[in-house]
Amino acid sequence: MAQLNLKEYEEKLKKEKQDIEEELKSMKEVPEMGTDVDAFDTETDEAEEYSNQLAVKSPLKERLLEIQDALDKIENGNYGKCEKCGMNIEEEILNIDPESKYCKMCKAQ
């Protein structure tokens, strides 16, 4: 893979990683429900908001791991190789999904 493209992918991955980390930081931790039994509506809203955040956090954390894996591959010189067949991953795939682990043919299987 050309050094120029590799640098572009690395910059794109680092930017995505930073964006996801910032988004995760902006999400609240477990809300303090308190002991006020008169505020069931508020507690229900807080619990629902937290539940929604958990549903978003999990895929973000998973994506963050995939991005870090791709950055590690760049550092180790293994970036752009399909984990299944060992062939080069097509640039059209890497342009859309720079953390991709599989080539077009293996993704289709």
C-alpha positions in Angstrom: 0.0 0.0 0.0 1.3 3.4 -0.9 2.8 5.4 2.0 0.6 8.4 1.2 -2.6 6.4 1.4 -1.4 4.7 4.6 -0.9 8.1 6.2 -4.4 9.2 5.1 -6.0 6.1 6.6 -4.0 6.6 9.8 -5.2 10.2 10.1 -8.8 9.3 9.4 -8.7 6.5 12.0 -7.1 8.8 14.6 -9.8 11.4 14.0 -12.6 8.8 14.3 -11.0 7.5 17.5 -10.8 11.0 19.0 -14.5 11.7 18.0 -15.7 8.5 19.6 -13.7 9.0 22.8 -15.2 12.5 23.1 -18.7 11.2 22.5 -18.2 8.5 25.2 -16.9 11.1 27.7 -19.9 13.3 27.1 -22.3 10.5 28.1 -23.4 10.5 31.7 -22.4 7.8 34.1 -25.0 5.9 36.1 -27.6 8.5 37.2 -28.2 9.2 40.9 -31.7 8.1 41.3 -32.0 9.3 44.9 -34.5 8.2 47.5 -37.3 10.7 46.7 -40.4 8.4 46.2 -42.5 11.4 45.0 -40.3 11.8 41.8 -41.1 8.5 40.0 -41.4 10.4 36.7 -38.0 11.9 37.0 -36.4 8.6 38.0 -38.1 6.9 35.2 -36.8 9.5 32.7 -33.3 9.2 34.1 -33.4 5.4 33.9 -34.7 5.5 30.4 -32.0 8.0 29.4 -29.3 5.8 30.9 -30.7 2.7 29.2 -30.6 4.6 25.8 -27.0 5.6 26.5 -26.0 2.0 27.3 -27.5 1.0 23.9 -25.3 3.6 22.2 -22.1 3.1 24.3 -21.6 -0.6 23.6 -21.3 -0.3 19.8 -19.1 2.8 20.2 -16.8 0.9 22.5 -16.7 -2.0 20.0 -15.9 0.4 17.1 -13.2 2.1 19.2 -11.5 -1.3 19.7 -11.7 -2.0 15.9 -10.1 1.4 15.2 -7.3 0.8 17.7 -6.7 -2.6 16.1 -6.4 -1.0 12.7 -4.0 1.6 14.1 -1.9 -1.2 15.6 -1.8 -2.9 12.2 -0.5 0.3 10.6 2.2 0.5 13.3 3.1 -3.2 12.8 3.0 -3.0 9.0 0.0 -5.4 8.6 -2.6 -2.8 7.7 -4.8 -3.5 4.6 -4.4 -7.3 4.7 -7.6 -9.5 4.9 -7.6 -11.5 8.1 -9.4 -14.3 6.4 -7.6 -14.8 3.1 -4.5 -12.7 3.5 -5.1 -10.7 0.3 -5.0 -6.9 0.2 -8.2 -5.2 1.1 -9.4 -3.1 -1.8 -9.0 0.7 -1.4 -12.7 1.2 -2.1 -13.4 -0.8 1.1 -10.8 1.0 3.1 -12.1 4.4 1.9 -15.5 3.5 3.3 -14.4 1.5 6.3 -10.8 2.1 7.2 -10.9 -0.3 10.1 -12.1 -3.1 7.9 -10.6 -6.5 8.6 -11.8 -8.3 5.4 -11.5 -7.8 1.7 -14.6 -7.5 -0.5 -14.8 -11.2 -1.4 -14.5 -12.3 2.2 -17.1 -9.8 3.4 -19.5 -11.2 0.8 -19.2 -14.7 2.1 
